Amino acid sequence: MIGQLLALSLLAGLALLVLGLADQARATLRSRLDSAIRRGRNARVLTPRFILAVSAAALVGLALGWALTSIPVLALLGGFAGAYAPFVWLRRGNEQGQRARERAWPAALAQLADALGAGLAFPAAVALLGEAGPIPLRGEFARMHARLRSDGLAAALDQLADTRERTPGTVALLLRAGLVELPSGGLAPLLRDLSVMLGDRFEAREKARTRASSLQLEAAILALSPVVLLLLVGAASPGYLAAYRTAAGTAVAIAGGLAIFACYLLMRRLGRIPEPQRQEQTR
């Protein structure tokens, strides 16, 4: 009787422990899912137009794969490749936009330093950048000026720093310290020094990106070459592709496609230049 009670108590304790861990895991999963959804919206992924584009590209890839091979598994691989293509296009567009903003920051800081050196007040200088500054950053400075007029300097600088990019956070930190600690006219030289430093850093990163782009091109060629070779052999000898219609052939095609895709992602990761990001500080 005592042994059964002990066993029942142990089982009850284990059940409570599992339920507690399940609740914690559920909360963690919900938090990660919400974060992924928020990042997807910010990256313009979770939009009806983009989802429609992914669906259309997947259907085109599926139809093209079936028309070329008449093999279900290769047609599915074509549909997967078609669905992946819009993500590549979106990532490339985001990278180009980020590079354009990174290229524009030195000129924007130099223009801001010139405006402050000419005697303009800081709000007027920000408004000038919102109207006649570098094109990639005009919207950002216009929003900063609107926030500066409505909520004050601290809120405007917080809005400028509220990004995963490192450069706006650095600029916001310098402006916050300079406007509070430095005397009048002391901020312009610091902005010019930061402009030169950012320009040198951008040139160095551009050289690294140029070297990495060749590796990414090689990754795409190596990933496509087995598929192209298979299609050429199948076009020359249609009976060669018949082996992939069996269960064993289907398994081999799936394994080969997954291996090719994994190697492609690995080579892209090796050739990727890590973008500096501002680390979030826990309060």
Backbone as JSON, one array per atom type, in Angstrom:
{
  "sequence": "MIGQLLALSLLAGLALLVLGLADQARATLRSRLDSAIRRGRNARVLTPRFILAVSAAALVGLALGWALTSIPVLALLGGFAGAYAPFVWLRRGNEQGQRARERAWPAALAQLADALGAGLAFPAAVALLGEAGPIPLRGEFARMHARLRSDGLAAALDQLADTRERTPGTVALLLRAGLVELPSGGLAPLLRDLSVMLGDRFEAREKARTRASSLQLEAAILALSPVVLLLLVGAASPGYLAAYRTAAGTAVAIAGGLAIFACYLLMRRLGRIPEPQRQEQTR",
  "N": [[0.83, -1.2, 0.0], [1.9, 1.26, 0.85], [3.98, 1.45, -0.96], [2.52, 1.71, -3.36], [1.31, 4.19, -2.92], [3.58, 5.8, -2.82], [4.49, 5.44, -5.45], [2.32, 6.53, -6.83], [2.48, 9.16, -5.93], [4.96, 9.86, -7.0], [4.41, 9.64, -9.75], [2.46, 11.63, -9.93], [3.99, 13.88, -9.27], [5.82, 13.86, -11.43], [4.01, 14.28, -13.5], [3.08, 16.87, -12.92], [5.5, 18.23, -13.23], [6.01, 17.79, -15.94], [3.8, 19.12, -17.03], [4.34, 21.73, -16.19], [6.78, 22.22, -17.54], [5.79, 21.95, -20.11], [4.04, 24.13, -20.28], [5.92, 26.2, -20.04], [7.48, 25.7, -22.3], [5.51, 26.11, -24.22], [4.95, 28.8, -23.86], [7.45, 29.88, -24.54], [7.61, 29.02, -27.21], [5.42, 30.42, -28.29], [6.3, 33.04, -27.91], [8.57, 33.08, -29.57], [7.33, 32.57, -32.0], [5.68, 34.83, -32.29], [7.7, 36.76, -32.45], [8.95, 35.93, -34.83], [6.86, 36.36, -36.64], [6.58, 39.13, -36.43], [9.09, 39.97, -37.38], [8.86, 38.99, -39.96], [6.78, 40.58, -40.99], [8.02, 43.07, -40.88], [10.0, 42.64, -42.74], [8.53, 42.51, -45.02], [7.47, 40.04, -45.74], [5.21, 38.63, -44.81], [2.88, 39.45, -46.37], [-0.04, 39.84, -48.41], [0.51, 40.14, -51.18], [3.15, 39.21, -51.45], [2.89, 36.56, -50.57], [1.17, 35.62, -52.54], [2.87, 35.86, -54.73], [4.84, 33.96, -54.06], [3.29, 31.61, -54.14], [2.51, 31.61, -56.85], [5.02, 31.43, -58.12], [5.84, 28.94, -57.16], [3.94, 27.26, -58.38], [4.61, 27.7, -61.07], [7.25, 26.69, -61.12], [6.67, 24.04, -60.44], [5.07, 23.22, -62.64], [6.93, 23.57, -64.7], [8.97, 21.79, -63.93], [7.58, 19.36, -64.16], [6.95, 19.38, -66.88], [9.47, 19.16, -68.03], [10.59, 16.78, -67.01], [8.62, 14.91, -66.24], [8.49, 13.53, -63.86], [7.35, 12.93, -60.68], [8.72, 13.6, -58.19], [10.86, 15.21, -59.02], [9.41, 17.24, -60.17], [8.22, 18.27, -57.86], [10.53, 19.18, -56.59], [11.17, 21.2, -58.4], [8.97, 22.89, -57.93], [9.52, 23.59, -55.28], [11.93, 24.97, -55.64], [10.96, 27.09, -57.18], [9.25, 28.32, -55.3], [11.15, 29.18, -53.5], [12.55, 31.11, -54.84], [11.31, 33.8, -54.78], [11.97, 34.55, -52.13], [14.73, 34.75, -52.26], [14.92, 36.89, -54.05], [13.65, 38.9, -52.51], [15.37, 39.05, -50.28], [17.71, 39.93, -51.55], [16.84, 42.43, -52.43], [16.37, 43.69, -49.94], [18.99, 43.68, -48.93], [20.25, 45.33, -50.8], [18.89, 47.74, -50.32], [19.7, 48.2, -47.67], [22.44, 48.5, -48.06], [22.42, 50.8, -49.63], [21.46, 52.68, -47.75], [23.55, 52.51, -45.92], [25.63, 53.49, -47.48], [24.78, 56.08, -47.75], [24.91, 57.29, -45.26], [27.47, 58.54, -44.47], [27.52, 60.87, -46.16], [25.16, 62.1, -45.29], [25.73, 62.7, -42.59], [27.88, 64.43, -42.95], [26.55, 66.52, -44.26], [24.77, 67.26, -42.25], [26.6, 68.16, -40.35], [27.67, 70.36, -41.72], [25.39, 71.98, -41.86], [24.9, 72.5, -39.14], [27.3, 73.76, -38.55], [26.95, 76.05, -40.05], [25.27, 77.52, -38.53], [22.62, 76.76, -38.2], [19.84, 75.64, -36.24], [19.46, 72.53, -34.44], [16.92, 71.14, -34.91], [16.14, 72.43, -37.31], [18.24, 71.71, -38.99], [17.86, 68.93, -39.14], [15.38, 68.91, -40.39], [16.15, 69.98, -42.84], [17.72, 67.87, -43.86], [15.72, 65.99, -44.14], [14.4, 67.01, -46.32], [16.29, 67.65, -48.34], [18.36, 65.89, -48.1], [20.47, 62.9, -48.49], [18.89, 60.58, -50.68], [18.14, 57.86, -49.84], [17.86, 58.22, -47.09], [16.11, 60.26, -46.57], [13.41, 59.9, -45.83], [13.72, 58.77, -43.29], [14.92, 60.85, -41.81], [12.92, 62.74, -42.1], [10.83, 61.55, -40.65], [12.09, 61.56, -38.19], [12.27, 64.31, -37.7], [9.56, 64.98, -37.52], [8.87, 63.51, -35.24], [10.53, 64.79, -33.46], [9.39, 67.33, -33.28], [6.91, 66.71, -32.2], [7.19, 65.02, -29.9], [9.63, 65.58, -28.69], [13.25, 65.76, -28.14], [14.46, 63.44, -26.99], [12.65, 61.34, -27.57], [12.75, 61.43, -30.38], [15.43, 60.68, -30.87], [15.37, 58.14, -29.76], [13.64, 56.89, -31.55], [15.23, 56.99, -33.86], [17.28, 55.28, -33.09], [15.94, 52.92, -32.87], [16.3, 50.36, -34.38], [17.62, 47.5, -36.12], [19.94, 47.91, -37.41], [23.32, 48.94, -37.19], [24.52, 51.44, -37.62], [22.54, 53.68, -37.46], [22.01, 53.49, -34.69], [24.51, 54.1, -33.59], [24.81, 56.74, -34.5], [22.63, 57.96, -33.21], [23.42, 57.65, -30.55], [25.73, 59.25, -30.5], [24.62, 61.76, -31.12], [22.91, 62.08, -28.94], [24.74, 62.23, -26.8], [26.35, 64.35, -27.67], [24.64, 66.6, -27.97], [23.89, 67.04, -25.39], [26.18, 67.13, -23.72], [28.27, 68.52, -25.05], [29.55, 71.8, -25.83], [27.97, 74.58, -27.59], [28.33, 74.29, -31.04], [30.24, 72.32, -30.86], [29.47, 69.83, -31.76], [29.53, 69.5, -34.53], [32.25, 68.99, -35.52], [32.63, 66.36, -34.5], [30.65, 64.97, -35.86], [31.65, 65.18, -38.48], [34.01, 63.68, -38.21], [32.91, 61.17, -37.62], [31.57, 60.76, -40.01], [33.69, 60.42, -41.84], [34.82, 58.1, -40.77], [32.72, 56.22, -41.07], [32.54, 56.23, -43.85], [35.03, 55.09, -44.57], [34.72, 52.57, -43.41], [32.58, 51.59, -44.91], [33.73, 51.38, -47.48], [35.67, 49.4, -46.98], [34.01, 47.23, -46.36], [32.67, 46.94, -48.76], [34.7, 45.99, -50.43], [35.08, 43.5, -49.23], [32.56, 42.39, -49.7], [32.63, 42.19, -52.48], [34.57, 40.21, -52.87], [33.23, 38.12, -51.64], [30.99, 37.75, -53.23], [31.78, 36.32, -55.47], [32.14, 33.75, -54.45], [29.51, 33.15, -53.74], [28.33, 33.13, -56.26], [29.64, 30.93, -57.37], [28.55, 29.0, -55.71], [25.86, 28.96, -56.56], [26.2, 28.06, -59.21], [27.36, 25.52, -58.81], [25.25, 24.31, -57.47], [23.25, 24.21, -59.39], [24.38, 22.75, -61.47], [24.32, 19.8, -61.18], [21.56, 19.33, -61.57], [21.09, 20.39, -64.13], [22.79, 18.73, -65.6], [21.53, 16.26, -65.17], [19.08, 16.72, -66.48], [19.99, 17.07, -69.11], [21.1, 14.56, -69.67], [18.78, 13.05, -69.41], [17.32, 14.12, -71.53], [18.8, 13.21, -73.69], [18.75, 10.44, -73.3], [15.87, 9.17, -72.71], [15.03, 6.94, -71.23], [16.7, 6.88, -69.08], [15.77, 8.51, -67.05], [13.65, 7.04, -66.14], [14.25, 5.43, -64.01], [13.99, 7.02, -61.8], [11.34, 7.08, -61.26], [10.59, 5.04, -59.69], [10.21, 3.73, -56.3], [12.67, 3.59, -54.93], [14.22, 5.22, -56.6], [12.88, 7.64, -56.25], [13.42, 8.15, -53.54], [16.21, 8.45, -53.7], [16.35, 10.73, -55.35], [15.1, 12.65, -53.73], [16.85, 12.69, -51.5], [19.2, 13.5, -52.83], [18.4, 16.04, -53.78], [17.93, 17.42, -51.36], [20.51, 17.32, -50.28], [21.94, 18.83, -52.18], [20.68, 21.32, -51.88], [21.28, 21.86, -49.2], [24.09, 22.05, -49.31], [24.28, 24.25, -50.97], [23.17, 26.3, -49.35], [25.06, 26.2, -47.3], [27.43, 27.0, -48.59], [26.68, 29.59, -49.33], [26.43, 30.67, -46.8], [29.06, 30.54, -45.91], [30.18, 32.39, -47.63], [28.99, 34.73, -46.89], [28.92, 38.07, -45.77], [29.02, 39.15, -42.54], [26.62, 41.35, -41.31], [27.01, 44.24, -39.35], [25.26, 44.58, -36.35], [23.24, 46.31, -34.04], [23.45, 45.55, -30.69], [20.91, 44.45, -28.56], [20.12, 45.78, -25.45], [19.39, 44.51, -22.34], [17.02, 45.55, -20.03]],
  "CA": [[0.0, 0.0, 0.0], [2.79, 2.42, 0.93], [4.68, 1.51, -2.24], [1.61, 2.25, -4.37], [1.16, 5.62, -2.67], [4.81, 6.47, -3.27], [4.5, 5.43, -6.91], [1.33, 7.49, -7.27], [3.01, 10.5, -5.68], [6.02, 10.1, -7.99], [3.78, 9.9, -11.04], [1.81, 12.94, -9.88], [5.04, 14.88, -9.37], [6.31, 13.9, -12.8], [2.98, 14.89, -14.33], [3.12, 18.32, -12.69], [6.72, 18.74, -13.82], [5.83, 17.81, -17.39], [2.87, 20.19, -17.36], [5.04, 23.0, -16.04], [7.69, 22.37, -18.67], [5.0, 22.15, -21.33], [3.58, 25.52, -20.28], [7.07, 27.05, -20.32], [7.82, 25.52, -23.71], [4.47, 26.72, -25.02], [5.16, 30.25, -23.81], [8.65, 30.18, -25.33], [7.27, 28.86, -28.62], [4.55, 31.52, -28.67], [7.12, 34.25, -28.0], [9.39, 32.99, -30.78], [6.45, 32.69, -33.17], [5.31, 36.24, -32.41], [8.88, 37.49, -32.93], [9.14, 35.61, -36.24], [5.81, 37.03, -37.41], [6.9, 40.56, -36.47], [10.2, 40.16, -38.31], [8.36, 38.75, -41.31], [6.05, 41.77, -41.43], [8.96, 44.15, -41.13], [10.73, 42.3, -43.97], [7.55, 42.47, -46.11], [7.25, 38.65, -46.14], [3.83, 38.25, -44.51], [1.95, 40.32, -47.06], [-0.78, 39.06, -49.42], [1.16, 40.18, -52.49], [4.31, 38.33, -51.45], [2.42, 35.18, -50.49], [0.67, 35.29, -53.88], [4.03, 35.68, -55.6], [5.45, 32.67, -53.72], [2.41, 30.56, -54.65], [2.6, 31.59, -58.32], [6.34, 30.92, -58.51], [5.85, 27.5, -56.89], [3.17, 26.59, -59.44], [5.41, 27.75, -62.31], [8.33, 25.72, -60.98], [6.08, 22.7, -60.48], [4.7, 22.92, -64.03], [8.15, 23.46, -65.51], [9.62, 20.53, -63.59], [6.82, 18.24, -64.73], [7.06, 19.41, -68.34], [10.8, 18.75, -68.45], [10.99, 15.45, -66.56], [7.47, 14.02, -66.01], [8.78, 12.75, -62.65], [6.71, 13.69, -59.6], [9.62, 14.14, -57.18], [11.59, 16.32, -59.62], [8.46, 18.34, -60.3], [8.11, 18.88, -56.53], [11.75, 19.96, -56.37], [11.01, 22.43, -59.17], [8.05, 23.76, -57.21], [10.22, 24.13, -54.11], [12.87, 25.99, -56.13], [10.18, 28.26, -57.57], [8.79, 29.01, -54.1], [12.29, 29.78, -52.82], [13.07, 32.23, -55.64], [10.92, 35.13, -54.27], [12.7, 34.89, -50.92], [16.05, 35.22, -52.7], [14.72, 38.23, -54.61], [13.36, 39.83, -51.42], [16.59, 39.24, -49.5], [18.61, 40.76, -52.33], [16.33, 43.8, -52.38], [16.64, 44.25, -48.61], [20.42, 43.94, -48.82], [20.57, 46.52, -51.6], [18.4, 48.91, -49.59], [20.56, 48.44, -46.52], [23.71, 49.04, -48.55], [22.19, 52.19, -50.05], [21.43, 53.51, -46.55], [24.9, 52.54, -45.36], [26.42, 54.38, -48.33], [24.3, 57.46, -47.63], [25.12, 57.88, -43.94], [28.57, 59.53, -44.41], [27.11, 62.14, -46.77], [24.14, 62.72, -44.44], [26.38, 63.28, -41.41], [28.64, 65.61, -43.39], [25.59, 67.59, -44.53], [24.28, 67.71, -40.95], [27.68, 68.95, -39.73], [27.74, 71.66, -42.41], [24.23, 72.79, -41.46], [25.13, 72.98, -37.77], [28.4, 74.72, -38.6], [26.46, 77.31, -40.64], [24.47, 78.23, -37.55], [21.25, 76.27, -38.09], [19.5, 74.86, -35.06], [19.42, 71.1, -34.73], [15.67, 70.75, -35.6], [16.15, 72.94, -38.69], [19.19, 70.9, -39.75], [17.21, 67.65, -39.4], [14.36, 69.16, -41.41], [16.85, 70.14, -44.12], [18.08, 66.54, -44.34], [14.5, 65.32, -44.57], [13.96, 67.55, -47.6], [17.34, 67.7, -49.37], [19.46, 65.0, -47.76], [20.58, 61.71, -49.35], [17.56, 60.03, -50.94], [17.76, 56.7, -49.02], [17.66, 58.58, -45.68], [15.21, 61.4, -46.42], [12.23, 59.49, -45.06], [14.11, 58.56, -41.89], [15.11, 62.15, -41.16], [11.62, 63.4, -42.03], [10.12, 60.98, -39.49], [12.78, 62.03, -36.99], [11.89, 65.7, -37.47], [8.18, 64.99, -37.03], [8.87, 63.05, -33.85], [11.2, 65.82, -32.67], [8.44, 68.4, -33.04], [5.75, 66.27, -31.43], [7.5, 64.37, -28.63], [10.87, 66.04, -28.09], [14.52, 65.24, -28.63], [14.72, 62.08, -26.53], [11.82, 60.41, -28.35], [13.26, 61.39, -31.75], [16.65, 59.88, -30.9], [14.97, 56.74, -29.54], [13.1, 56.39, -32.82], [16.36, 56.78, -34.76], [18.05, 54.12, -32.64], [15.08, 51.73, -32.82], [16.53, 49.59, -35.59], [18.63, 46.46, -35.96], [21.17, 48.36, -38.05], [24.23, 49.49, -36.2], [24.87, 52.84, -37.88], [21.64, 54.64, -36.81], [22.19, 53.47, -33.24], [25.73, 54.85, -33.28], [24.54, 58.17, -34.72], [21.75, 58.42, -32.14], [24.21, 57.74, -29.32], [26.59, 60.42, -30.6], [23.8, 62.96, -31.02], [22.42, 62.22, -27.56], [25.83, 62.7, -25.94], [26.86, 65.63, -28.11], [23.7, 67.69, -27.72], [23.75, 67.26, -23.95], [27.45, 67.38, -23.05], [29.19, 69.41, -25.75], [29.09, 73.2, -25.99], [27.43, 74.93, -28.89], [29.33, 74.22, -32.09], [31.17, 71.21, -30.67], [28.97, 68.59, -32.33], [29.84, 69.41, -35.96], [33.5, 68.25, -35.79], [32.43, 64.94, -34.23], [29.88, 64.41, -36.97], [32.54, 65.03, -39.63], [34.9, 62.54, -37.95], [32.11, 59.96, -37.77], [31.3, 60.6, -41.43], [34.88, 59.84, -42.46], [34.97, 56.72, -40.29], [31.71, 55.39, -41.71], [32.91, 56.08, -45.25], [36.12, 54.11, -44.66], [34.18, 51.25, -43.1], [31.77, 51.13, -46.03], [34.63, 50.96, -48.55], [36.26, 48.11, -46.62], [32.99, 46.19, -46.46], [32.39, 46.74, -50.17], [35.73, 45.11, -50.94], [34.79, 42.15, -48.73], [31.38, 41.89, -50.41], [33.02, 41.83, -53.84], [35.22, 38.91, -52.81], [32.26, 37.09, -51.25], [30.02, 37.54, -54.29], [32.28, 35.27, -56.36], [31.84, 32.47, -53.81], [28.08, 32.91, -53.85], [28.06, 32.75, -57.65], [30.09, 29.55, -57.51], [27.57, 28.14, -55.02], [24.69, 28.81, -57.43], [26.58, 27.23, -60.35], [27.52, 24.15, -58.35], [23.95, 23.75, -57.11], [22.45, 23.97, -60.6], [25.04, 21.87, -62.43], [23.8, 18.42, -61.21], [20.21, 19.31, -62.13], [21.22, 20.58, -65.58], [23.37, 17.51, -66.15], [20.48, 15.23, -65.16], [18.12, 17.03, -67.54], [20.62, 16.82, -70.4], [21.17, 13.11, -69.87], [17.41, 12.58, -69.64], [16.89, 14.49, -72.88], [19.49, 12.34, -74.63], [18.29, 9.06, -73.08], [14.67, 9.27, -71.86], [14.92, 5.81, -70.32], [17.54, 7.08, -67.9], [14.96, 9.11, -65.99], [12.62, 6.12, -65.68], [14.64, 4.86, -62.72], [13.57, 7.93, -60.73], [9.91, 6.94, -61.04], [10.4, 3.98, -58.7], [10.31, 4.2, -54.91], [14.08, 3.82, -54.61], [14.65, 6.39, -57.34], [12.3, 8.81, -55.6], [14.19, 8.4, -52.32], [17.51, 8.98, -54.09], [16.16, 12.1, -55.85], [14.83, 13.53, -52.57], [18.1, 12.84, -50.75], [20.12, 14.32, -53.62], [17.94, 17.43, -53.79], [18.19, 18.0, -50.04], [21.96, 17.5, -50.13], [22.34, 19.96, -53.02], [20.19, 22.56, -51.28], [22.05, 22.1, -47.97], [25.42, 22.52, -49.7], [24.12, 25.61, -51.49], [23.02, 27.2, -48.21], [26.32, 26.25, -46.57], [28.38, 27.84, -49.33], [26.24, 30.98, -49.19], [26.74, 31.12, -45.44], [30.5, 30.76, -45.84], [30.51, 33.58, -48.38], [28.22, 35.88, -46.44], [29.6, 39.06, -44.94], [28.12, 39.47, -41.44], [26.28, 42.76, -41.17], [27.05, 44.67, -37.95], [23.95, 44.89, -35.79], [23.25, 46.87, -32.69], [23.01, 44.59, -29.7], [19.85, 44.95, -27.68], [20.48, 45.72, -24.05], [18.28, 44.18, -21.45], [16.85, 46.53, -18.95]],
  "C": [[0.87, 1.26, 0.0], [3.55, 2.59, -0.39], [3.8, 2.08, -3.35], [1.4, 3.75, -4.19], [2.4, 6.39, -3.11], [4.88, 6.53, -4.79], [3.51, 6.44, -7.47], [1.81, 8.92, -7.07], [4.11, 10.85, -6.68], [5.43, 10.41, -9.36], [3.1, 11.26, -11.07], [2.85, 14.06, -9.98], [5.6, 15.0, -10.77], [5.3, 14.56, -13.74], [2.96, 16.4, -14.16], [4.36, 18.95, -13.32], [6.59, 18.84, -15.34], [4.88, 18.92, -17.81], [3.52, 21.56, -17.23], [6.01, 23.26, -17.17], [6.94, 22.61, -19.97], [4.48, 23.58, -21.41], [4.73, 26.47, -20.62], [7.47, 26.94, -21.79], [6.78, 26.17, -24.62], [4.62, 28.25, -25.03], [6.37, 30.67, -24.63], [8.36, 30.08, -26.83], [6.38, 29.98, -29.11], [5.35, 32.82, -28.83], [7.97, 34.23, -29.27], [8.54, 33.14, -32.03], [6.03, 34.13, -33.38], [6.48, 37.07, -32.94], [9.12, 37.21, -34.41], [8.1, 36.3, -37.12], [6.1, 38.52, -37.51], [8.06, 40.84, -37.41], [9.76, 39.94, -39.75], [7.57, 39.93, -41.84], [6.98, 42.92, -41.72], [9.75, 43.91, -42.42], [9.8, 42.16, -45.18], [7.33, 41.05, -46.63], [5.79, 38.27, -45.95], [2.86, 39.29, -45.07], [1.21, 39.51, -48.11], [-0.09, 39.03, -50.77], [2.35, 39.23, -52.53], [3.89, 36.87, -51.37], [1.86, 34.72, -51.84], [1.83, 35.06, -54.84], [4.72, 34.35, -55.33], [4.62, 31.52, -54.28], [2.51, 30.46, -56.18], [3.94, 31.03, -58.78], [6.45, 29.42, -58.25], [5.09, 26.73, -57.96], [3.94, 26.59, -60.76], [6.55, 26.74, -62.25], [7.83, 24.29, -61.04], [5.72, 22.31, -61.91], [5.92, 22.75, -64.91], [8.89, 22.16, -65.23], [8.9, 19.32, -64.16], [6.94, 18.21, -66.25], [8.42, 18.91, -68.82], [11.11, 17.3, -68.13], [9.85, 14.45, -66.49], [7.7, 13.09, -64.83], [8.23, 13.54, -61.47], [7.69, 14.34, -58.63], [10.44, 15.3, -57.74], [10.68, 17.51, -59.86], [8.27, 19.05, -58.96], [9.35, 19.7, -56.19], [11.72, 21.27, -57.17], [10.06, 23.41, -58.51], [8.69, 24.37, -55.98], [11.21, 25.22, -54.53], [12.13, 27.25, -56.55], [9.68, 29.03, -56.37], [9.93, 29.71, -53.37], [12.8, 31.03, -53.54], [12.6, 33.59, -55.13], [11.63, 35.53, -52.99], [14.11, 35.39, -51.25], [15.95, 36.64, -53.25], [14.48, 39.26, -53.52], [14.61, 40.1, -50.58], [17.58, 40.13, -50.24], [18.15, 42.22, -52.32], [16.57, 44.46, -51.03], [18.12, 44.56, -48.42], [20.82, 45.17, -49.62], [20.09, 47.79, -50.92], [19.26, 49.24, -48.39], [21.91, 49.01, -46.95], [23.56, 50.48, -49.02], [22.13, 53.12, -48.84], [22.82, 53.63, -45.92], [25.81, 53.47, -46.16], [26.03, 55.85, -48.11], [24.62, 58.1, -46.28], [26.32, 58.84, -43.87], [28.19, 60.88, -45.0], [26.08, 62.86, -45.9], [24.77, 63.37, -43.22], [27.22, 64.49, -41.79], [27.71, 66.78, -43.67], [25.03, 68.14, -43.22], [25.34, 68.56, -40.25], [27.8, 70.31, -40.4], [26.58, 72.56, -42.0], [24.4, 73.34, -40.06], [26.26, 74.0, -37.74], [27.99, 76.06, -39.19], [25.55, 78.07, -39.7], [23.03, 77.78, -37.45], [21.04, 75.53, -36.78], [19.35, 73.4, -35.44], [18.1, 70.68, -35.38], [15.64, 71.23, -37.05], [17.11, 72.13, -39.56], [18.59, 69.53, -40.09], [16.13, 67.81, -40.47], [14.99, 69.34, -42.79], [17.24, 68.79, -44.7], [16.85, 65.77, -44.8], [14.01, 65.8, -45.92], [15.01, 67.43, -48.7], [18.52, 66.81, -49.03], [19.58, 63.85, -48.75], [19.24, 61.0, -49.47], [17.24, 58.83, -50.07], [17.42, 57.04, -47.57], [16.69, 59.74, -45.49], [13.99, 61.05, -45.57], [12.55, 59.32, -43.59], [14.28, 59.89, -41.17], [13.8, 62.94, -41.12], [10.8, 62.86, -40.86], [10.77, 61.45, -38.18], [12.38, 63.48, -36.67], [10.46, 65.79, -36.96], [8.11, 64.53, -35.58], [9.53, 64.07, -32.93], [10.24, 66.95, -32.34], [7.31, 67.97, -32.12], [6.11, 65.79, -30.03], [8.82, 64.78, -28.01], [12.08, 65.3, -28.6], [14.74, 63.79, -28.22], [13.92, 61.06, -27.33], [12.31, 60.3, -29.79], [14.52, 60.55, -31.85], [16.35, 58.41, -30.63], [14.4, 56.13, -30.81], [14.22, 56.13, -33.82], [17.14, 55.53, -34.38], [17.25, 52.84, -32.66], [15.17, 50.98, -34.14], [17.6, 48.56, -35.3], [19.94, 46.84, -36.65], [22.03, 49.11, -37.04], [24.46, 50.98, -36.38], [23.88, 53.83, -37.26], [21.76, 54.65, -35.29], [23.42, 54.24, -32.81], [25.51, 56.35, -33.43], [23.66, 58.73, -33.6], [22.51, 58.58, -30.83], [25.11, 58.97, -29.34], [25.79, 61.71, -30.47], [23.3, 63.17, -29.6], [23.51, 62.77, -26.64], [26.28, 64.1, -26.35], [25.93, 66.79, -27.8], [23.58, 68.01, -26.24], [25.06, 67.75, -23.33], [28.3, 68.44, -23.72], [28.65, 70.83, -25.78], [28.57, 73.43, -27.4], [28.54, 74.97, -29.94], [30.3, 73.07, -31.95], [30.73, 69.92, -31.3], [29.39, 68.41, -33.79], [31.16, 68.7, -36.24], [33.37, 66.75, -35.53], [31.64, 64.27, -35.34], [30.74, 64.23, -38.21], [33.49, 63.85, -39.44], [34.14, 61.22, -38.11], [31.78, 59.7, -39.24], [32.49, 59.96, -42.15], [35.06, 58.38, -42.04], [33.97, 55.79, -40.95], [32.01, 55.19, -43.19], [34.02, 55.06, -45.44], [35.61, 52.7, -44.38], [33.34, 50.71, -44.26], [32.65, 50.66, -47.18], [35.27, 49.61, -48.23], [35.25, 46.98, -46.75], [32.61, 45.93, -47.91], [33.44, 45.83, -50.81], [35.49, 43.67, -50.48], [33.58, 41.56, -49.43], [31.73, 41.46, -51.84], [33.7, 40.47, -53.86], [34.22, 37.81, -52.48], [31.26, 36.79, -52.36], [30.47, 36.45, -55.25], [32.0, 33.89, -55.77], [30.36, 32.15, -53.88], [27.67, 32.54, -55.27], [28.5, 31.31, -57.91], [29.11, 28.59, -56.84], [26.34, 27.91, -55.89], [25.01, 27.91, -58.62], [26.71, 25.77, -59.95], [26.19, 23.52, -57.98], [23.11, 23.41, -58.34], [23.07, 22.95, -61.53], [24.55, 20.42, -62.37], [22.41, 18.32, -61.83], [20.26, 19.46, -63.65], [21.79, 19.34, -66.24], [22.34, 16.38, -66.21], [19.47, 15.47, -66.27], [18.71, 16.77, -68.92], [20.72, 15.33, -70.7], [19.79, 12.54, -70.13], [16.9, 12.94, -71.02], [17.55, 13.61, -73.93], [19.02, 10.89, -74.53], [17.08, 9.11, -72.16], [14.52, 8.11, -70.89], [15.73, 5.97, -69.05], [16.73, 7.64, -66.73], [13.89, 8.18, -65.45], [12.96, 5.52, -64.32], [14.17, 5.72, -61.56], [12.07, 7.88, -60.48], [9.6, 5.83, -60.04], [10.55, 4.57, -57.29], [11.76, 4.49, -54.53], [14.61, 5.05, -55.34], [14.11, 7.68, -56.74], [13.07, 9.18, -54.34], [15.56, 8.99, -52.65], [17.39, 10.42, -54.58], [15.92, 13.07, -54.7], [16.1, 13.77, -51.77], [19.1, 13.71, -51.51], [19.71, 15.78, -53.65], [18.19, 18.12, -52.46], [19.68, 18.25, -49.83], [22.45, 18.69, -50.95], [21.92, 21.27, -52.39], [20.96, 22.89, -50.01], [23.44, 22.61, -48.29], [25.36, 23.94, -50.24], [24.0, 26.61, -50.35], [24.32, 27.32, -47.42], [27.34, 27.13, -47.27], [27.97, 29.31, -49.28], [26.56, 31.52, -47.8], [28.24, 31.38, -45.28], [30.9, 32.05, -46.56], [29.8, 34.83, -47.93], [29.09, 36.77, -45.57], [28.65, 39.43, -43.8], [27.89, 40.96, -41.33], [26.32, 43.15, -39.71], [25.66, 45.1, -37.5], [24.12, 45.43, -34.38], [22.7, 45.86, -31.73], [21.99, 45.21, -28.78], [20.26, 44.74, -26.24], [19.23, 45.45, -23.24], [18.23, 45.15, -20.31], [16.36, 45.82, -17.7]]
}
